[in-house]
Amino acid sequence: MLVFIGYIVTLLSVFGGYMLEGGHLGALVQPVELLMIGGAGLGAFIVGNNAKAIKATLKALPGLLRGSKYSKSLYMELMALLYMLLAKARKDGMLALETDIDAPADSPLFSQYPKILADHHIVEFLTDYMRLMISGNMNAFEIESLMDEEIETHHHEGNVPAGCLHKLGDAMPAFGIVAAVMGVVHTMANAGLPPQELGALIAQALVGTFLGILLSYAFIGPLATLLEQRVNESTKMLQCIKVTILANLNGYAPALAVEFGRKVLFSTERPSFIELEEHVRSVKAK
């Protein structure tokens, strides 16, 4: 919703201001200029990225039209699940988690947290390291190193669509200039026309520069920034799991290990100590 609101504000400000100055919208309707800019941008996007990057970008774009799922309630659900898993392991032993870890979709424990279960990245990350804990063959330092590597890979992979859009956005003004130059060439080839018609041709050429800059900084660039923010939020979920598991491996009780995880969350979604404590108590009471 915010994406649409931002686009509407931009369009109303730019075109509304143009009309208030006495401009005519008809002069800006240049489908051929838009075809040249859009076609050149699409072609460059295809040439400059491999199939995996193109597929990842196209897959990521629809999600930007929805609000972020990374809210306080989701983090609370994650920490509640972590607490339940660690508490069960502390009470019944790590082997008691095997059934839950091997088939999370069928686990009564995981099924209590549908938001977490719906995110396969979180579930896979959590179950993989719980499985390593069950094996007992790795110490906390080894697991931490492996976690860091996987989180870095996840972050890098998640930023691929944002990087693709950033490069495309940076190129749009140049493609606008290309369209403008083509318009100037067309104008010069018709230099014998009356001044009024030449003026119309020059205006059409300048629209190409305008469209390239507008598409870059008002449409494509903001989408790339939003993608980066979403990736940072998803990475924070993995960091929360990492810190909680490592705290438990270092001997801290589940309730305190979850507190370690709380501290790494962004302040905008981080629950207070009291909120987390009350939430943990409610989970324990079930």
One Martini backbone bead per residue (centre of mass of N, CA, C, O) as a GRO file, in nm:
protein
  286
    1MET     BB    1   0.057   0.063  -0.021
    2LEU     BB    2   0.301   0.262   0.004
    3VAL     BB    3   0.384   0.246  -0.288
    4PHE     BB    4   0.129   0.374  -0.409
    5ILE     BB    5   0.137   0.635  -0.249
    6GLY     BB    6   0.413   0.732  -0.350
    7TYR     BB    7   0.340   0.740  -0.651
    8ILE     BB    8   0.103   0.937  -0.631
    9VAL     BB    9   0.259   1.173  -0.507
   10THR     BB   10   0.458   1.204  -0.739
   11LEU     BB   11   0.258   1.249  -0.975
   12LEU     BB   12   0.106   1.491  -0.853
   13SER     BB   13   0.351   1.676  -0.817
   14VAL     BB   14   0.464   1.683  -1.103
   15PHE     BB   15   0.201   1.718  -1.283
   16GLY     BB   16   0.065   1.936  -1.113
   17GLY     BB   17   0.291   2.148  -1.135
   18TYR     BB   18   0.289   2.163  -1.442
   19MET     BB   19  -0.009   2.266  -1.463
   20LEU     BB   20   0.027   2.523  -1.283
   21GLU     BB   21   0.232   2.646  -1.507
   22GLY     BB   22   0.064   2.569  -1.790
   23GLY     BB   23   0.080   2.291  -1.873
   24HIS     BB   24   0.054   2.014  -2.106
   25LEU     BB   25   0.000   1.678  -2.098
   26GLY     BB   26   0.018   1.607  -2.402
   27ALA     BB   27   0.332   1.664  -2.428
   28LEU     BB   28   0.405   1.396  -2.240
   29VAL     BB   29   0.279   1.207  -2.455
   30GLN     BB   30   0.540   0.960  -2.534
   31PRO     BB   31   0.551   0.643  -2.637
   32VAL     BB   32   0.821   0.626  -2.792
   33GLU     BB   33   1.007   0.713  -2.564
   34LEU     BB   34   0.916   0.488  -2.369
   35LEU     BB   35   1.001   0.256  -2.552
   36MET     BB   36   1.304   0.317  -2.559
   37ILE     BB   37   1.360   0.314  -2.255
   38GLY     BB   38   1.225   0.044  -2.173
   39GLY     BB   39   1.370  -0.138  -2.380
   40ALA     BB   40   1.661  -0.073  -2.294
   41GLY     BB   41   1.627  -0.161  -1.998
   42LEU     BB   42   1.541  -0.452  -2.051
   43GLY     BB   43   1.786  -0.539  -2.214
   44ALA     BB   44   2.000  -0.475  -1.996
   45PHE     BB   45   1.883  -0.662  -1.781
   46ILE     BB   46   1.924  -0.926  -1.943
   47VAL     BB   47   2.231  -0.898  -2.001
   48GLY     BB   48   2.329  -0.824  -1.684
   49ASN     BB   49   2.178  -1.105  -1.616
   50ASN     BB   50   2.102  -1.390  -1.495
   51ALA     BB   51   1.854  -1.612  -1.449
   52LYS     BB   52   1.854  -1.602  -1.138
   53ALA     BB   53   1.833  -1.292  -1.105
   54ILE     BB   54   1.574  -1.250  -1.266
   55LYS     BB   55   1.393  -1.441  -1.101
   56ALA     BB   56   1.437  -1.304  -0.824
   57THR     BB   57   1.326  -1.027  -0.903
   58LEU     BB   58   1.040  -1.113  -0.999
   59LYS     BB   59   0.970  -1.247  -0.720
   60ALA     BB   60   1.012  -0.985  -0.532
   61LEU     BB   61   0.817  -0.759  -0.633
   62PRO     BB   62   0.527  -0.839  -0.525
   63GLY     BB   63   0.607  -0.814  -0.214
   64LEU     BB   64   0.620  -0.488  -0.215
   65LEU     BB   65   0.297  -0.445  -0.216
   66ARG     BB   66   0.337  -0.539   0.063
   67GLY     BB   67   0.370  -0.560   0.374
   68SER     BB   68   0.554  -0.620   0.632
   69LYS     BB   69   0.604  -0.922   0.828
   70TYR     BB   70   0.814  -0.779   1.030
   71SER     BB   71   0.700  -0.804   1.340
   72LYS     BB   72   0.650  -0.829   1.668
   73SER     BB   73   0.475  -1.087   1.653
   74LEU     BB   74   0.683  -1.257   1.499
   75TYR     BB   75   0.911  -1.242   1.709
   76MET     BB   76   0.748  -1.361   1.940
   77GLU     BB   77   0.700  -1.631   1.800
   78LEU     BB   78   0.994  -1.711   1.771
   79MET     BB   79   1.069  -1.699   2.077
   80ALA     BB   80   0.863  -1.906   2.166
   81LEU     BB   81   0.974  -2.142   2.002
   82LEU     BB   82   1.257  -2.140   2.119
   83TYR     BB   83   1.175  -2.192   2.406
   84MET     BB   84   1.027  -2.463   2.364
   85LEU     BB   85   1.267  -2.618   2.250
   86LEU     BB   86   1.472  -2.570   2.484
   87ALA     BB   87   1.291  -2.676   2.713
   88LYS     BB   88   1.258  -2.962   2.604
   89ALA     BB   89   1.562  -3.028   2.597
   90ARG     BB   90   1.613  -2.976   2.904
   91LYS     BB   91   1.402  -3.192   3.006
   92ASP     BB   92   1.434  -3.450   2.770
   93GLY     BB   93   1.632  -3.383   2.564
   94MET     BB   94   1.750  -3.361   2.243
   95LEU     BB   95   1.608  -3.623   2.125
   96ALA     BB   96   1.310  -3.505   2.160
   97LEU     BB   97   1.341  -3.323   1.878
   98GLU     BB   98   1.346  -3.503   1.625
   99THR     BB   99   1.052  -3.498   1.528
  100ASP     BB  100   1.029  -3.189   1.494
  101ILE     BB  101   1.276  -3.149   1.298
  102ASP     BB  102   1.206  -3.358   1.066
  103ALA     BB  103   0.874  -3.256   1.096
  104PRO     BB  104   0.740  -2.955   1.123
  105ALA     BB  105   0.453  -2.983   0.988
  106ASP     BB  106   0.384  -3.229   1.214
  107SER     BB  107   0.432  -3.051   1.455
  108PRO     BB  108   0.280  -2.943   1.741
  109LEU     BB  109   0.478  -2.713   1.799
  110PHE     BB  110   0.496  -2.564   1.521
  111SER     BB  111   0.178  -2.534   1.476
  112GLN     BB  112   0.159  -2.285   1.685
  113TYR     BB  113   0.349  -2.130   1.444
  114PRO     BB  114   0.252  -2.032   1.138
  115LYS     BB  115   0.443  -1.798   1.057
  116ILE     BB  116   0.701  -1.965   1.076
  117LEU     BB  117   0.617  -2.213   0.901
  118ALA     BB  118   0.584  -2.027   0.632
  119ASP     BB  119   0.903  -1.993   0.667
  120HIS     BB  120   1.152  -2.173   0.524
  121HIS     BB  121   1.410  -2.027   0.615
  122ILE     BB  122   1.367  -2.044   0.919
  123VAL     BB  123   1.314  -2.346   0.948
  124GLU     BB  124   1.578  -2.446   0.822
  125PHE     BB  125   1.776  -2.301   1.007
  126LEU     BB  126   1.673  -2.413   1.277
  127THR     BB  127   1.678  -2.725   1.219
  128ASP     BB  128   1.973  -2.755   1.139
  129TYR     BB  129   2.094  -2.660   1.423
  130MET     BB  130   1.941  -2.858   1.595
  131ARG     BB  131   2.069  -3.108   1.463
  132LEU     BB  132   2.359  -3.040   1.549
  133MET     BB  133   2.301  -3.048   1.852
  134ILE     BB  134   2.214  -3.346   1.859
  135SER     BB  135   2.485  -3.469   1.761
  136GLY     BB  136   2.737  -3.336   1.937
  137ASN     BB  137   3.001  -3.257   1.726
  138MET     BB  138   2.966  -2.947   1.804
  139ASN     BB  139   3.063  -2.646   1.892
  140ALA     BB  140   2.996  -2.318   1.941
  141PHE     BB  141   3.216  -2.204   1.747
  142GLU     BB  142   3.142  -2.370   1.496
  143ILE     BB  143   2.846  -2.283   1.474
  144GLU     BB  144   2.895  -1.980   1.453
  145SER     BB  145   3.061  -1.985   1.194
  146LEU     BB  146   2.842  -2.121   1.019
  147MET     BB  147   2.624  -1.909   1.062
  148ASP     BB  148   2.773  -1.668   0.943
  149GLU     BB  149   2.797  -1.784   0.659
  150GLU     BB  150   2.493  -1.823   0.603
  151ILE     BB  151   2.401  -1.531   0.654
  152GLU     BB  152   2.579  -1.405   0.437
  153THR     BB  153   2.455  -1.560   0.202
  154HIS     BB  154   2.165  -1.469   0.241
  155HIS     BB  155   2.223  -1.164   0.212
  156HIS     BB  156   2.349  -1.171  -0.068
  157GLU     BB  157   2.113  -1.311  -0.216
  158GLY     BB  158   1.890  -1.101  -0.131
  159ASN     BB  159   2.053  -0.850  -0.285
  160VAL     BB  160   2.029  -0.905  -0.588
  161PRO     BB  161   1.767  -0.754  -0.671
  162ALA     BB  162   1.860  -0.478  -0.568
  163GLY     BB  163   2.106  -0.455  -0.756
  164CYS     BB  164   1.953  -0.471  -1.022
  165LEU     BB  165   1.777  -0.214  -0.973
  166HIS     BB  166   2.000  -0.011  -0.927
  167LYS     BB  167   2.129  -0.037  -1.210
  168LEU     BB  168   1.877   0.031  -1.368
  169GLY     BB  169   1.824   0.310  -1.242
  170ASP     BB  170   2.103   0.436  -1.322
  171ALA     BB  171   2.040   0.400  -1.644
  172MET     BB  172   1.783   0.567  -1.721
  173PRO     BB  173   1.897   0.852  -1.783
  174ALA     BB  174   2.066   0.753  -2.025
  175PHE     BB  175   1.821   0.652  -2.189
  176GLY     BB  176   1.691   0.932  -2.200
  177ILE     BB  177   1.917   1.057  -2.368
  178VAL     BB  178   1.893   0.874  -2.608
  179ALA     BB  179   1.603   0.959  -2.678
  180ALA     BB  180   1.669   1.261  -2.709
  181VAL     BB  181   1.876   1.234  -2.937
  182MET     BB  182   1.683   1.105  -3.137
  183GLY     BB  183   1.498   1.355  -3.139
  184VAL     BB  184   1.711   1.555  -3.246
  185VAL     BB  185   1.771   1.411  -3.507
  186HIS     BB  186   1.483   1.437  -3.614
  187THR     BB  187   1.480   1.746  -3.608
  188MET     BB  188   1.729   1.801  -3.796
  189ALA     BB  189   1.594   1.644  -4.042
  190ASN     BB  190   1.354   1.892  -4.003
  191ALA     BB  191   1.462   2.201  -4.038
  192GLY     BB  192   1.237   2.312  -4.255
  193LEU     BB  193   1.039   2.362  -4.057
  194PRO     BB  194   0.847   2.523  -3.874
  195PRO     BB  195   0.892   2.652  -3.563
  196GLN     BB  196   0.648   2.513  -3.428
  197GLU     BB  197   0.729   2.219  -3.510
  198LEU     BB  198   1.014   2.221  -3.390
  199GLY     BB  199   0.927   2.268  -3.099
  200ALA     BB  200   0.772   1.999  -3.070
  201LEU     BB  201   1.017   1.813  -3.124
  202ILE     BB  202   1.193   1.912  -2.888
  203ALA     BB  203   0.993   1.842  -2.664
  204GLN     BB  204   0.991   1.539  -2.720
  205ALA     BB  205   1.292   1.495  -2.658
  206LEU     BB  206   1.287   1.600  -2.356
  207VAL     BB  207   1.101   1.380  -2.241
  208GLY     BB  208   1.315   1.157  -2.223
  209THR     BB  209   1.480   1.276  -1.992
  210PHE     BB  210   1.249   1.295  -1.790
  211LEU     BB  211   1.171   0.992  -1.780
  212GLY     BB  212   1.441   0.874  -1.691
  213ILE     BB  213   1.460   1.025  -1.419
  214LEU     BB  214   1.186   0.945  -1.298
  215LEU     BB  215   1.222   0.634  -1.306
  216SER     BB  216   1.474   0.622  -1.130
  217TYR     BB  217   1.398   0.812  -0.859
  218ALA     BB  218   1.067   0.730  -0.829
  219PHE     BB  219   1.065   0.399  -0.892
  220ILE     BB  220   1.323   0.209  -0.894
  221GLY     BB  221   1.503   0.298  -0.655
  222PRO     BB  222   1.295   0.255  -0.416
  223LEU     BB  223   1.268  -0.053  -0.460
  224ALA     BB  224   1.561  -0.124  -0.390
  225THR     BB  225   1.553  -0.014  -0.101
  226LEU     BB  226   1.321  -0.194  -0.001
  227LEU     BB  227   1.464  -0.463  -0.048
  228GLU     BB  228   1.693  -0.415   0.154
  229GLN     BB  229   1.511  -0.395   0.404
  230ARG     BB  230   1.392  -0.682   0.386
  231VAL     BB  231   1.661  -0.832   0.411
  232ASN     BB  232   1.739  -0.721   0.690
  233GLU     BB  233   1.494  -0.846   0.835
  234SER     BB  234   1.551  -1.145   0.766
  235THR     BB  235   1.835  -1.150   0.896
  236LYS     BB  236   1.743  -1.086   1.188
  237MET     BB  237   1.609  -1.358   1.239
  238LEU     BB  238   1.871  -1.527   1.223
  239GLN     BB  239   2.022  -1.376   1.450
  240CYS     BB  240   1.827  -1.451   1.674
  241ILE     BB  241   1.872  -1.754   1.658
  242LYS     BB  242   2.174  -1.758   1.699
  243VAL     BB  243   2.194  -1.622   1.981
  244THR     BB  244   2.009  -1.821   2.130
  245ILE     BB  245   2.162  -2.085   2.077
  246LEU     BB  246   2.439  -1.995   2.190
  247ALA     BB  247   2.342  -1.939   2.475
  248ASN     BB  248   2.256  -2.230   2.530
  249LEU     BB  249   2.537  -2.363   2.473
  250ASN     BB  250   2.660  -2.173   2.719
  251GLY     BB  251   2.425  -2.242   2.964
  252TYR     BB  252   2.165  -2.103   2.925
  253ALA     BB  253   1.860  -2.054   2.986
  254PRO     BB  254   1.591  -2.022   2.789
  255ALA     BB  255   1.490  -1.747   2.897
  256LEU     BB  256   1.775  -1.609   2.860
  257ALA     BB  257   1.832  -1.679   2.564
  258VAL     BB  258   1.592  -1.511   2.454
  259GLU     BB  259   1.704  -1.242   2.555
  260PHE     BB  260   1.940  -1.235   2.363
  261GLY     BB  261   1.764  -1.225   2.106
  262ARG     BB  262   1.616  -0.956   2.166
  263LYS     BB  263   1.873  -0.757   2.150
  264VAL     BB  264   1.904  -0.782   1.814
  265LEU     BB  265   1.670  -0.624   1.757
  266PHE     BB  266   1.490  -0.395   1.641
  267SER     BB  267   1.349  -0.127   1.803
  268THR     BB  268   1.067  -0.128   1.646
  269GLU     BB  269   1.023  -0.462   1.735
  270ARG     BB  270   1.118  -0.470   2.019
  271PRO     BB  271   1.060  -0.608   2.299
  272SER     BB  272   1.029  -0.596   2.610
  273PHE     BB  273   1.116  -0.752   2.890
  274ILE     BB  274   0.825  -0.779   2.997
  275GLU     BB  275   0.690  -0.885   2.742
  276LEU     BB  276   0.862  -1.140   2.719
  277GLU     BB  277   0.810  -1.260   2.997
  278GLU     BB  278   0.500  -1.282   2.967
  279HIS     BB  279   0.507  -1.458   2.714
  280VAL     BB  280   0.660  -1.696   2.835
  281ARG     BB  281   0.455  -1.756   3.057
  282SER     BB  282   0.217  -1.818   2.865
  283VAL     BB  283   0.359  -2.056   2.730
  284LYS     BB  284   0.408  -2.229   2.988
  285ALA     BB  285   0.092  -2.246   3.063
  286LYS     BB  286   0.002  -2.442   2.813
   0.00000   0.00000   0.00000
